[in-house]
Amino acid sequence: MTVDRSELLHDKDIREPLFEFLEDTYGKVRILEEKRTGSARADVVMITPEFLYGIEIKSDADTYARLDKQVRNYNWYYDRNFVAVGSRHAMHIEEHVPKWWGIITVEETPEGRVDFYILRQPDVNPRVKDKRKISILWRPELNRLLEQNHLPKYREKSKAFVQEKLLEKVPPEKLWLQAYEELFQRDYTTIAAEIKAYKNK
């Protein structure tokens, strides 16, 4: 994809080509943008059948000012994390993210296209919190997980109660595969109607 820029690669130059690169690299993926992650916001969440990835974009025009807070929040929510950085940051980014974070470098080719290289593959995130991760799911999605696992509907209980029950009753190797499939199927055009229908039952 050819970019239109004066000097530096900006976030808007990187996003769409990055999504294409991730799809080419990982195959079956679902990309969610600007997902609330604790007190921060994840630039990109990538769902694969096995893992939930958080991806922070640091373009050439960005600084490291908020990165410590962003790293902390990403670590709570995602199985694996990446930072995608412009060439300006490529030599120094390892100093600013944990060793288990993957690093994708981004640069413009002489032809004006955006090129990506996985400088470091992500490893298992040792700080992910299941209670945080399951909070990404909406109530209708949690309800379908209850049904799949033959658990009570807990209609009078809170969302937090349902999250706890799923974590308690369903083996993690089964629960997360089901949860990621729900995220694959998430439809933003119908969720408001689903939630309204659930509340009116």
Backbone as ProteinMPNN parsed JSONL, in Angstrom:
{"seq_chain_A": "MTVDRSELLHDKDIREPLFEFLEDTYGKVRILEEKRTGSARADVVMITPEFLYGIEIKSDADTYARLDKQVRNYNWYYDRNFVAVGSRHAMHIEEHVPKWWGIITVEETPEGRVDFYILRQPDVNPRVKDKRKISILWRPELNRLLEQNHLPKYREKSKAFVQEKLLEKVPPEKLWLQAYEELFQRDYTTIAAEIKAYKNK", "coords_chain_A": {"N_chain_A": [[0.84, -1.197, 0.0], [0.669, 2.163, -0.942], [1.839, 5.102, 0.621], [0.963, 8.456, 1.601], [2.885, 10.964, 2.555], [4.785, 13.554, 4.249], [7.281, 13.598, 5.69], [7.673, 11.802, 8.033], [6.505, 8.5, 8.954], [3.209, 8.152, 9.982], [0.655, 7.19, 12.382], [-1.742, 6.757, 10.944], [-0.74, 6.066, 8.475], [0.266, 3.584, 8.918], [-1.63, 1.725, 9.897], [-3.651, 0.313, 8.146], [-1.949, -1.084, 6.258], [-0.587, -2.61, 8.2], [-2.6, -4.277, 9.199], [-3.089, -5.855, 6.947], [-0.609, -7.128, 6.764], [-0.603, -8.616, 9.164], [-2.757, -10.358, 8.707], [-1.749, -11.767, 6.501], [0.395, -13.0, 7.764], [-0.613, -14.446, 9.982], [-2.914, -15.721, 9.164], [-6.088, -16.835, 9.822], [-7.588, -14.292, 11.37], [-9.057, -11.825, 13.548], [-9.542, -8.434, 13.67], [-9.713, -5.883, 16.026], [-10.17, -2.474, 16.656], [-8.901, 0.239, 18.693], [-9.597, -0.597, 21.379], [-10.918, -0.506, 24.616], [-8.808, -0.846, 27.366], [-8.462, -1.483, 30.441], [-7.349, 1.356, 32.115], [-6.363, 2.465, 29.892], [-6.152, 2.529, 26.265], [-6.198, 0.089, 23.837], [-4.412, 0.081, 20.83], [-4.706, -1.848, 18.79], [-6.406, -4.927, 18.795], [-5.843, -8.26, 18.262], [-7.403, -11.191, 17.362], [-6.82, -14.609, 17.35], [-7.407, -18.108, 16.643], [-6.209, -19.328, 18.868], [-5.02, -17.428, 20.599], [-5.081, -14.188, 22.236], [-4.068, -11.136, 21.142], [-2.46, -8.118, 22.003], [-1.719, -5.047, 20.445], [0.387, -2.418, 20.198], [0.889, 0.636, 18.563], [3.609, 2.538, 17.657], [4.37, 5.148, 15.981], [6.701, 6.92, 13.817], [6.199, 9.511, 14.514], [5.383, 9.444, 17.129], [5.936, 9.478, 20.746], [7.564, 8.06, 23.695], [6.105, 8.7, 25.9], [3.69, 7.8, 27.182], [4.048, 5.118, 27.298], [4.857, 3.319, 29.37], [2.593, 3.097, 31.067], [0.775, 2.111, 29.186], [1.939, -0.371, 28.516], [1.685, -1.713, 30.976], [-1.113, -1.97, 31.169], [-1.745, -3.445, 28.83], [-0.429, -5.807, 29.503], [-2.072, -6.886, 31.456], [-4.274, -7.844, 30.075], [-3.871, -9.372, 27.66], [-2.848, -12.359, 25.926], [-0.5, -12.411, 24.462], [1.748, -9.861, 23.37], [2.464, -7.199, 21.106], [4.606, -4.592, 19.918], [4.476, -2.24, 17.408], [6.708, -0.467, 15.559], [7.926, 2.595, 14.131], [10.798, 3.27, 12.026], [12.369, 5.118, 13.305], [12.231, 4.48, 16.0], [13.19, 1.915, 16.157], [15.771, 1.047, 16.983], [15.793, 1.417, 19.692], [13.578, 0.454, 21.011], [13.533, -1.991, 22.404], [14.427, -1.394, 24.92], [12.263, -0.373, 26.177], [10.06, -2.025, 26.388], [8.774, -5.097, 27.878], [10.695, -8.191, 27.894], [9.217, -10.264, 26.872], [7.541, -9.22, 25.02], [6.633, -8.952, 21.59], [8.219, -7.492, 18.7], [7.573, -5.445, 15.995], [8.96, -3.999, 13.197], [8.579, -1.045, 11.245], [8.803, 0.399, 8.103], [9.255, 2.699, 5.386], [9.456, 1.826, 1.996], [11.702, 2.451, -0.822], [9.962, 2.698, -2.932], [7.783, 3.865, -1.854], [6.049, 2.33, -0.344], [4.731, 0.627, 2.568], [6.615, -1.356, 4.694], [7.034, -4.33, 6.655], [8.632, -5.988, 9.397], [9.178, -8.723, 11.492], [10.879, -8.24, 14.201], [11.2, -9.36, 16.704], [9.682, -12.197, 18.028], [6.631, -12.53, 19.899], [6.419, -13.723, 23.274], [4.923, -15.934, 25.746], [2.799, -14.092, 27.809], [3.49, -13.41, 31.07], [2.003, -12.001, 32.894], [-0.65, -11.725, 32.407], [-4.075, -11.412, 33.34], [-6.702, -13.469, 34.083], [-9.208, -12.606, 34.984], [-9.302, -10.019, 34.082], [-9.057, -10.385, 31.337], [-11.369, -11.827, 30.605], [-13.256, -9.902, 30.943], [-13.447, -8.496, 28.626], [-15.392, -9.617, 27.085], [-18.803, -9.287, 26.073], [-22.044, -9.216, 27.739], [-24.095, -10.814, 26.335], [-22.358, -12.526, 24.94], [-21.06, -13.841, 27.026], [-23.278, -15.165, 28.029], [-23.778, -17.017, 26.02], [-21.545, -18.617, 26.316], [-22.074, -19.726, 28.825], [-24.271, -21.302, 28.125], [-23.114, -23.071, 26.24], [-21.543, -24.562, 27.903], [-23.284, -25.827, 29.549], [-24.22, -24.574, 31.864], [-26.017, -22.839, 34.513], [-28.227, -20.041, 33.72], [-28.035, -17.734, 35.224], [-29.524, -15.358, 35.39], [-30.331, -13.32, 37.145], [-28.013, -12.441, 38.185], [-24.964, -10.506, 38.383], [-22.814, -9.231, 35.739], [-20.148, -9.519, 36.47], [-20.336, -11.628, 38.295], [-21.084, -13.742, 36.608], [-18.808, -13.888, 34.994], [-16.937, -14.773, 36.9], [-18.014, -17.3, 37.528], [-17.749, -18.684, 35.109], [-14.951, -18.75, 34.882], [-14.413, -20.292, 37.071], [-15.774, -22.735, 36.642], [-15.242, -23.749, 34.066], [-12.711, -25.397, 32.31], [-9.633, -23.753, 31.59], [-8.333, -24.206, 29.092], [-10.412, -24.914, 27.483], [-12.326, -22.886, 27.832], [-11.124, -20.48, 26.84], [-10.722, -20.954, 24.126], [-13.367, -21.105, 23.296], [-14.174, -18.531, 23.999], [-12.594, -16.914, 22.335], [-13.609, -17.629, 19.892], [-16.141, -16.511, 20.118], [-15.413, -13.808, 20.038], [-14.431, -13.691, 17.458], [-16.83, -13.876, 16.113], [-18.154, -11.604, 16.814], [-20.483, -9.005, 16.363], [-20.84, -5.797, 15.704], [-22.989, -4.408, 14.739], [-25.294, -5.532, 15.658], [-25.231, -5.802, 18.411], [-26.341, -3.936, 20.245], [-29.088, -4.365, 20.008], [-29.165, -7.016, 20.857], [-28.408, -6.816, 23.557], [-30.479, -5.215, 24.528], [-32.666, -6.904, 24.081], [-32.001, -8.973, 25.819], [-32.178, -7.68, 28.334], [-34.875, -7.163, 28.401], [-36.126, -9.562, 28.763]], "CA_chain_A": [[0.0, 0.0, 0.0], [1.453, 3.38, -1.035], [1.432, 6.097, 1.614], [1.136, 9.851, 1.265], [3.438, 11.593, 3.747], [5.816, 14.544, 3.957], [8.566, 13.16, 6.216], [7.624, 10.644, 8.909], [5.323, 7.635, 8.952], [2.281, 8.401, 11.076], [-0.239, 6.076, 12.719], [-2.703, 6.524, 9.854], [-0.014, 5.431, 7.37], [0.685, 2.244, 9.318], [-2.703, 0.813, 10.32], [-4.199, -0.596, 7.139], [-0.925, -2.045, 5.828], [-0.298, -3.524, 9.301], [-3.66, -5.291, 9.245], [-2.83, -6.769, 5.836], [0.564, -7.916, 7.147], [-1.007, -9.571, 10.197], [-3.577, -11.39, 8.06], [-0.849, -12.598, 5.696], [1.3, -13.72, 8.649], [-1.293, -15.311, 10.945], [-4.046, -16.427, 8.572], [-7.4, -16.489, 10.363], [-7.522, -13.321, 12.454], [-10.074, -10.779, 13.631], [-8.906, -7.227, 14.17], [-10.544, -4.88, 16.687], [-9.375, -1.261, 16.852], [-9.181, 1.171, 19.779], [-10.328, -1.335, 22.408], [-10.634, -0.065, 25.979], [-7.987, -1.823, 28.08], [-8.232, -0.877, 31.746], [-7.38, 2.812, 32.063], [-5.77, 2.875, 28.617], [-6.879, 2.048, 25.089], [-5.317, -0.68, 22.953], [-4.515, 0.483, 19.428], [-5.204, -2.975, 18.003], [-6.524, -6.252, 19.413], [-5.92, -9.293, 17.227], [-7.856, -12.488, 17.849], [-6.563, -15.802, 16.555], [-8.113, -19.21, 17.314], [-5.531, -19.776, 20.094], [-4.513, -16.382, 21.476], [-5.518, -12.808, 22.144], [-2.882, -10.294, 21.033], [-2.546, -6.671, 22.062], [-0.704, -4.459, 19.571], [0.56, -0.976, 20.344], [1.58, 1.252, 17.437], [4.406, 3.734, 17.927], [4.859, 5.632, 14.694], [7.853, 7.825, 13.913], [5.76, 10.78, 15.09], [5.008, 9.232, 18.532], [6.972, 9.43, 21.777], [7.388, 7.004, 24.688], [5.589, 9.349, 27.101], [2.641, 7.025, 27.862], [4.252, 3.7, 27.019], [4.902, 2.515, 30.599], [1.2, 2.836, 31.463], [0.167, 1.268, 28.165], [2.494, -1.713, 28.685], [1.071, -2.306, 32.17], [-2.496, -2.335, 30.854], [-1.708, -4.552, 27.868], [0.006, -7.026, 30.193], [-3.191, -7.439, 32.232], [-5.406, -8.3, 29.263], [-3.638, -10.125, 26.433], [-1.955, -13.519, 26.031], [0.762, -12.009, 23.856], [1.713, -8.449, 22.993], [3.395, -6.674, 20.115], [4.684, -3.171, 19.629], [4.867, -1.98, 16.018], [7.409, 0.815, 15.663], [8.582, 3.179, 12.976], [12.251, 3.074, 12.013], [12.959, 6.058, 14.266], [12.261, 3.845, 17.324], [13.568, 0.501, 16.062], [17.022, 0.748, 17.671], [15.694, 1.659, 21.137], [12.317, -0.026, 21.576], [13.755, -3.107, 23.328], [14.658, -0.833, 26.25], [11.023, 0.209, 26.69], [8.995, -3.031, 26.544], [9.291, -6.332, 28.485], [11.384, -9.106, 26.979], [8.263, -11.191, 26.253], [6.8, -8.519, 23.971], [7.145, -9.005, 20.24], [8.516, -6.192, 18.092], [7.436, -5.345, 14.546], [9.485, -2.731, 12.689], [7.814, -0.501, 10.117], [9.556, 1.402, 7.355], [8.799, 2.967, 4.025], [10.384, 1.392, 0.953], [11.972, 3.502, -1.817], [8.787, 2.835, -3.821], [6.712, 4.543, -1.134], [5.161, 1.387, 0.31], [5.067, 0.341, 3.963], [7.15, -2.707, 4.839], [7.048, -4.781, 8.047], [9.531, -7.088, 9.713], [9.069, -9.13, 12.897], [12.213, -8.211, 14.806], [11.181, -10.308, 17.816], [8.393, -12.848, 18.218], [6.15, -12.416, 21.274], [6.388, -14.92, 24.1], [3.791, -15.975, 26.675], [2.751, -12.979, 28.751], [3.337, -13.992, 32.403], [1.25, -11.111, 33.783], [-2.06, -11.629, 32.013], [-5.03, -11.732, 34.398], [-7.916, -14.034, 33.489], [-10.363, -11.772, 35.342], [-9.287, -8.857, 33.188], [-9.244, -10.833, 29.955], [-12.757, -12.223, 30.349], [-14.095, -8.701, 30.968], [-13.57, -8.0, 27.249], [-16.611, -10.195, 26.506], [-20.088, -8.677, 26.402], [-22.952, -10.124, 28.447], [-24.642, -11.861, 25.452], [-21.305, -13.494, 24.639], [-20.92, -14.65, 28.246], [-24.458, -16.039, 28.117], [-23.597, -18.142, 25.099], [-20.554, -19.508, 26.93], [-22.795, -20.485, 29.85], [-25.086, -22.313, 27.442], [-22.23, -24.075, 25.644], [-20.957, -25.381, 28.966], [-24.387, -26.411, 30.313], [-24.281, -23.917, 33.164], [-27.232, -22.032, 34.684], [-28.203, -18.755, 33.015], [-27.694, -16.688, 36.207], [-30.137, -14.141, 34.867], [-30.423, -12.266, 38.157], [-26.682, -12.157, 38.688], [-24.214, -9.471, 37.673], [-21.846, -9.664, 34.734], [-18.946, -9.96, 37.189], [-20.629, -12.953, 38.864], [-21.045, -14.699, 35.5], [-17.397, -14.044, 34.635], [-16.313, -15.609, 37.934], [-18.505, -18.674, 37.411], [-17.123, -19.299, 33.939], [-13.561, -19.014, 35.221], [-14.394, -21.344, 38.09], [-16.379, -23.998, 36.216], [-14.821, -24.229, 32.745], [-11.248, -25.476, 32.198], [-9.15, -22.632, 30.763], [-8.014, -24.592, 27.723], [-11.692, -24.971, 26.777], [-12.995, -21.594, 27.936], [-10.573, -19.418, 25.999], [-11.017, -21.269, 22.722], [-14.757, -20.686, 23.081], [-14.248, -17.07, 24.105], [-12.014, -16.3, 21.145], [-14.561, -17.84, 18.806], [-17.157, -15.476, 20.291], [-14.853, -12.546, 19.557], [-14.422, -13.792, 16.002], [-18.19, -13.72, 15.6], [-18.746, -10.361, 17.338], [-21.126, -8.169, 15.345], [-21.13, -4.505, 16.32], [-24.244, -3.856, 14.217], [-26.452, -6.148, 16.308], [-25.054, -5.988, 19.843], [-27.271, -3.108, 21.015], [-30.372, -5.069, 20.006], [-29.003, -8.218, 21.694], [-28.406, -6.412, 24.974], [-31.834, -4.755, 24.845], [-33.53, -8.084, 24.146], [-31.653, -9.695, 27.055], [-32.708, -6.941, 29.484], [-36.347, -7.159, 28.377], [-36.664, -10.9, 29.001]], "C_chain_A": [[0.875, 1.246, 0.0], [0.929, 4.405, -0.053], [1.72, 7.491, 1.096], [1.628, 10.555, 2.52], [4.48, 12.613, 3.342], [7.174, 14.055, 4.426], [8.467, 11.841, 6.958], [6.389, 9.802, 8.659], [4.493, 7.942, 10.184], [1.397, 7.171, 11.286], [-1.153, 5.746, 11.551], [-2.042, 5.87, 8.637], [0.234, 3.95, 7.624], [-0.483, 1.269, 9.437], [-3.159, -0.176, 9.25], [-3.155, -1.561, 6.592], [-0.566, -3.053, 6.92], [-1.335, -4.627, 9.368], [-3.458, -6.321, 8.127], [-1.652, -7.689, 6.169], [0.189, -8.979, 8.173], [-1.855, -10.698, 9.606], [-2.721, -12.322, 7.215], [0.011, -13.499, 6.579], [0.584, -14.779, 9.475], [-2.493, -16.057, 10.361], [-5.367, -15.944, 9.152], [-7.239, -15.56, 11.555], [-8.758, -12.432, 12.405], [-9.406, -9.593, 14.288], [-9.957, -6.306, 14.783], [-9.665, -3.667, 16.96], [-9.851, -0.473, 18.063], [-10.059, 0.53, 20.855], [-9.923, -0.851, 23.787], [-9.932, -1.179, 26.744], [-7.635, -1.217, 29.435], [-8.367, 0.628, 31.646], [-6.746, 3.356, 30.792], [-6.634, 2.333, 27.473], [-5.889, 1.33, 24.178], [-5.508, -0.2, 21.521], [-5.19, -0.609, 18.605], [-5.292, -4.211, 18.892], [-6.69, -7.246, 18.277], [-6.324, -10.606, 17.885], [-7.438, -13.544, 16.85], [-7.315, -16.942, 17.246], [-7.504, -19.595, 18.663], [-5.214, -18.668, 21.077], [-5.178, -15.037, 21.21], [-4.261, -11.939, 22.183], [-3.256, -8.822, 21.227], [-1.422, -6.086, 21.234], [-0.717, -2.951, 19.734], [1.366, -0.451, 19.165], [2.319, 2.496, 17.927], [5.015, 4.183, 16.599], [6.078, 6.521, 14.907], [7.48, 9.134, 14.598], [5.415, 10.669, 16.572], [6.217, 9.289, 19.458], [6.688, 8.259, 22.709], [6.667, 7.5, 25.943], [4.59, 8.493, 27.874], [2.898, 5.525, 27.808], [4.272, 2.842, 28.279], [3.494, 2.134, 31.058], [0.528, 1.907, 30.469], [0.652, -0.177, 28.296], [1.838, -2.409, 29.867], [-0.351, -2.785, 31.869], [-2.566, -3.479, 29.85], [-1.366, -5.863, 28.571], [-1.113, -7.663, 31.002], [-4.183, -8.204, 31.36], [-5.091, -9.326, 28.173], [-2.601, -11.239, 26.612], [-0.556, -13.204, 25.52], [0.623, -10.562, 23.393], [2.801, -8.125, 21.974], [3.469, -5.156, 20.256], [5.182, -3.044, 18.198], [5.452, -0.578, 15.968], [7.963, 1.272, 14.326], [10.087, 3.077, 13.121], [12.972, 3.995, 12.986], [13.137, 5.412, 15.642], [12.909, 2.459, 17.32], [14.806, 0.147, 16.877], [16.889, 0.808, 19.192], [14.483, 0.998, 21.794], [12.516, -1.167, 22.567], [13.971, -2.627, 24.755], [13.349, -0.432, 26.925], [9.875, -0.783, 26.848], [9.599, -4.287, 27.175], [9.851, -7.291, 27.44], [10.427, -10.073, 26.305], [7.393, -10.509, 25.188], [7.462, -8.757, 22.616], [7.355, -7.603, 19.693], [8.389, -6.315, 16.578], [8.002, -3.997, 14.124], [8.746, -2.346, 11.412], [8.679, 0.527, 9.402], [8.975, 1.563, 5.961], [9.864, 2.531, 3.039], [10.654, 2.551, -0.008], [10.803, 3.733, -2.772], [7.606, 3.509, -3.129], [5.707, 3.619, -0.487], [5.628, 1.156, 1.742], [5.467, -1.123, 4.083], [7.263, -3.052, 6.323], [8.01, -5.944, 8.215], [9.368, -7.429, 11.191], [10.48, -9.26, 13.46], [12.31, -9.206, 15.96], [9.774, -10.885, 17.968], [7.925, -12.682, 19.672], [6.178, -13.76, 21.978], [5.147, -14.864, 24.984], [3.885, -14.808, 27.642], [2.523, -13.531, 30.165], [2.437, -13.181, 33.331], [-0.231, -10.989, 33.417], [-2.957, -12.115, 33.145], [-6.32, -12.245, 33.757], [-9.143, -13.18, 33.788], [-10.445, -10.525, 34.479], [-9.647, -9.289, 31.767], [-10.712, -11.159, 29.673], [-13.692, -11.015, 30.345], [-14.254, -8.079, 29.59], [-14.875, -8.481, 26.616], [-17.853, -9.453, 26.977], [-20.998, -9.71, 27.066], [-23.591, -11.164, 27.518], [-23.61, -12.928, 25.087], [-21.064, -14.411, 25.833], [-22.09, -15.625, 28.37], [-24.319, -17.249, 27.192], [-22.549, -19.124, 25.627], [-21.185, -20.332, 28.045], [-23.577, -21.623, 29.207], [-24.212, -23.424, 26.861], [-21.696, -25.049, 26.691], [-22.005, -25.916, 29.945], [-24.433, -25.884, 31.748], [-25.581, -23.128, 33.284], [-27.109, -20.682, 33.998], [-27.82, -17.593, 33.928], [-28.277, -15.34, 35.794], [-30.167, -13.002, 35.879], [-29.063, -11.838, 38.683], [-25.975, -11.116, 37.811], [-23.292, -10.084, 36.618], [-20.584, -10.194, 35.409], [-19.137, -11.354, 37.792], [-20.519, -14.027, 37.776], [-19.598, -14.951, 35.063], [-16.7, -14.981, 35.621], [-16.729, -17.069, 37.798], [-17.869, -19.392, 36.215], [-15.66, -19.65, 34.223], [-13.438, -20.176, 36.202], [-14.791, -22.705, 37.527], [-15.822, -24.581, 34.919], [-13.295, -24.274, 32.69], [-10.732, -24.402, 31.236], [-8.86, -23.004, 29.319], [-9.277, -24.696, 26.865], [-12.344, -23.585, 26.719], [-12.449, -20.586, 26.936], [-10.757, -19.706, 24.522], [-12.443, -20.848, 22.377], [-14.878, -19.164, 23.079], [-13.701, -16.4, 22.856], [-12.91, -16.503, 19.929], [-15.701, -16.828, 18.897], [-16.656, -14.133, 19.758], [-14.73, -12.532, 18.037], [-15.788, -13.45, 15.424], [-18.831, -12.394, 16.013], [-19.249, -9.478, 16.2], [-21.551, -6.857, 15.996], [-22.456, -3.919, 15.843], [-25.46, -4.422, 14.931], [-26.372, -6.179, 17.823], [-26.027, -5.163, 20.676], [-28.638, -3.79, 21.118], [-30.3, -6.316, 20.87], [-29.085, -7.882, 23.167], [-29.799, -5.961, 25.393], [-32.784, -5.936, 24.998], [-33.274, -8.878, 25.424], [-32.265, -9.008, 28.266], [-34.226, -6.998, 29.551], [-36.964, -8.521, 28.633], [-37.262, -11.001, 30.406]], "O_chain_A": [[1.744, 1.379, 0.861], [-0.282, 4.567, 0.097], [2.604, 7.69, 0.263], [0.857, 10.726, 3.465], [5.006, 12.562, 2.23], [8.134, 14.086, 3.656], [9.101, 10.862, 6.566], [5.358, 10.305, 8.213], [5.013, 7.987, 11.299], [1.395, 6.242, 10.479], [-1.319, 4.577, 11.205], [-2.713, 5.195, 7.856], [0.391, 3.161, 6.692], [-0.333, 0.093, 9.104], [-3.054, -1.386, 9.447], [-3.439, -2.753, 6.471], [-0.275, -4.211, 6.624], [-0.989, -5.791, 9.572], [-3.637, -7.52, 8.343], [-1.696, -8.886, 5.887], [0.621, -10.126, 8.059], [-1.684, -11.862, 9.97], [-2.941, -13.533, 7.21], [0.324, -14.627, 6.2], [1.099, -15.882, 9.656], [-3.033, -16.947, 11.017], [-5.728, -14.778, 8.992], [-6.806, -15.985, 12.626], [-9.414, -12.303, 11.372], [-8.777, -9.726, 15.338], [-10.962, -5.985, 14.148], [-8.541, -3.811, 17.441], [-11.028, -0.502, 18.421], [-11.123, 1.046, 21.196], [-8.735, -0.786, 24.104], [-10.402, -2.317, 26.77], [-6.629, -0.519, 29.564], [-9.376, 1.132, 31.152], [-6.608, 4.569, 30.632], [-7.7, 1.759, 27.695], [-4.865, 1.895, 23.793], [-6.639, -0.086, 21.049], [-6.111, -0.348, 17.832], [-4.368, -4.507, 19.65], [-7.571, -7.093, 17.43], [-5.685, -11.073, 18.828], [-7.669, -13.401, 15.649], [-7.817, -16.745, 18.353], [-8.206, -20.133, 19.519], [-5.142, -18.924, 22.279], [-5.742, -14.782, 20.146], [-3.487, -11.997, 23.138], [-4.249, -8.348, 20.677], [-0.29, -6.564, 21.303], [-1.715, -2.292, 19.442], [2.399, -1.017, 18.807], [1.726, 3.389, 18.534], [6.039, 3.661, 16.159], [6.44, 6.834, 16.041], [8.333, 9.793, 15.193], [5.176, 11.689, 17.219], [7.361, 9.166, 19.021], [5.697, 7.549, 22.539], [6.625, 6.79, 26.947], [4.637, 8.462, 29.104], [2.05, 4.74, 28.231], [3.748, 1.728, 28.259], [3.24, 0.979, 31.397], [-0.214, 1.008, 30.866], [-0.148, -1.107, 28.196], [1.473, -3.58, 29.767], [-0.74, -3.881, 32.273], [-3.376, -4.392, 30.013], [-1.947, -6.905, 28.267], [-1.099, -8.876, 31.213], [-4.86, -9.112, 31.843], [-5.979, -10.089, 27.793], [-1.621, -11.089, 27.341], [0.442, -13.669, 26.071], [-0.471, -10.1, 23.068], [3.892, -8.696, 21.985], [2.501, -4.517, 20.668], [6.18, -3.657, 17.819], [4.772, 0.393, 16.298], [8.407, 0.47, 13.504], [10.596, 2.827, 14.214], [14.071, 3.679, 13.442], [14.072, 5.746, 16.37], [13.148, 1.891, 18.386], [14.883, -0.958, 17.414], [17.759, 0.315, 19.91], [14.381, 0.988, 23.021], [11.723, -1.296, 23.5], [13.723, -3.374, 25.702], [13.333, -0.177, 28.129], [8.826, -0.428, 27.384], [10.797, -4.53, 27.033], [9.52, -7.207, 26.258], [10.768, -10.652, 25.274], [6.593, -11.173, 24.53], [8.688, -8.764, 22.504], [6.745, -6.643, 20.165], [9.015, -7.175, 15.958], [7.576, -2.961, 14.634], [8.346, -3.197, 10.616], [9.227, 1.429, 10.037], [8.298, 0.678, 5.438], [11.044, 2.831, 3.221], [9.912, 3.533, -0.008], [10.662, 4.812, -3.349], [6.553, 3.704, -3.737], [4.62, 4.058, -0.112], [6.772, 1.449, 2.088], [4.749, -2.015, 3.63], [7.551, -2.186, 7.148], [8.187, -6.767, 7.317], [9.412, -6.544, 12.046], [11.175, -10.249, 13.228], [13.355, -9.82, 16.176], [8.795, -10.141, 18.029], [8.753, -12.694, 20.584], [5.983, -14.805, 21.357], [4.412, -13.877, 24.976], [4.94, -14.567, 28.228], [1.451, -14.074, 30.433], [2.137, -13.624, 34.44], [-0.972, -10.235, 34.049], [-2.648, -13.095, 33.823], [-6.955, -11.534, 32.977], [-10.024, -13.043, 32.939], [-11.536, -10.036, 34.183], [-10.441, -8.637, 31.087], [-11.235, -10.804, 28.617], [-14.797, -11.088, 29.806], [-15.112, -7.216, 29.402], [-15.405, -7.832, 25.714], [-17.943, -9.042, 28.134], [-20.763, -10.914, 26.972], [-23.625, -12.336, 27.894], [-23.954, -14.101, 24.941], [-20.885, -15.618, 25.668], [-21.908, -16.775, 28.771], [-24.7, -18.363, 27.549], [-22.66, -20.33, 25.404], [-20.868, -21.512, 28.197], [-23.549, -22.759, 29.681], [-24.55, -24.601, 26.984], [-21.431, -26.214, 26.395], [-21.668, -26.395, 31.027], [-24.651, -26.63, 32.703], [-26.188, -22.783, 32.271], [-25.999, -20.228, 33.723], [-27.33, -16.571, 33.448], [-27.598, -14.314, 35.846], [-30.04, -11.837, 35.501], [-28.979, -10.96, 39.541], [-26.348, -10.889, 36.66], [-23.033, -11.287, 36.614], [-20.018, -11.197, 34.976], [-18.209, -12.163, 37.799], [-19.935, -15.088, 37.998], [-19.213, -16.089, 34.795], [-15.961, -15.878, 35.215], [-15.903, -17.97, 37.935], [-17.498, -20.562, 36.307], [-15.191, -20.724, 33.846], [-12.475, -20.942, 36.161], [-14.205, -23.721, 37.898], [-15.922, -25.788, 34.696], [-12.646, -23.274, 32.998], [-11.33, -24.17, 30.185], [-9.112, -22.209, 28.413], [-9.203, -24.576, 25.642], [-12.849, -23.172, 25.675], [-13.219, -19.909, 26.255], [-10.933, -18.775, 23.736], [-12.696, -20.303, 21.303], [-15.593, -18.587, 22.26], [-14.276, -15.427, 22.368], [-12.965, -15.651, 19.041], [-16.178, -16.338, 17.873], [-17.402, -13.407, 19.1], [-14.902, -11.491, 17.403], [-15.888, -12.812, 14.376], [-19.95, -12.099, 15.594], [-18.549, -9.236, 15.216], [-22.519, -6.823, 16.756], [-22.992, -3.017, 16.487], [-26.551, -3.86, 14.827], [-27.349, -6.547, 18.474], [-26.497, -5.635, 21.711], [-29.263, -3.791, 22.179], [-31.27, -6.649, 21.55], [-29.75, -8.576, 23.936], [-30.252, -6.286, 26.49], [-33.601, -5.975, 25.918], [-34.207, -9.393, 26.04], [-32.815, -9.678, 29.14], [-34.805, -6.893, 30.632], [-38.187, -8.642, 28.714], [-37.766, -12.057, 30.789]]}, "name": "protein", "num_of_chains": 1, "seq": "MTVDRSELLHDKDIREPLFEFLEDTYGKVRILEEKRTGSARADVVMITPEFLYGIEIKSDADTYARLDKQVRNYNWYYDRNFVAVGSRHAMHIEEHVPKWWGIITVEETPEGRVDFYILRQPDVNPRVKDKRKISILWRPELNRLLEQNHLPKYREKSKAFVQEKLLEKVPPEKLWLQAYEELFQRDYTTIAAEIKAYKNK"}
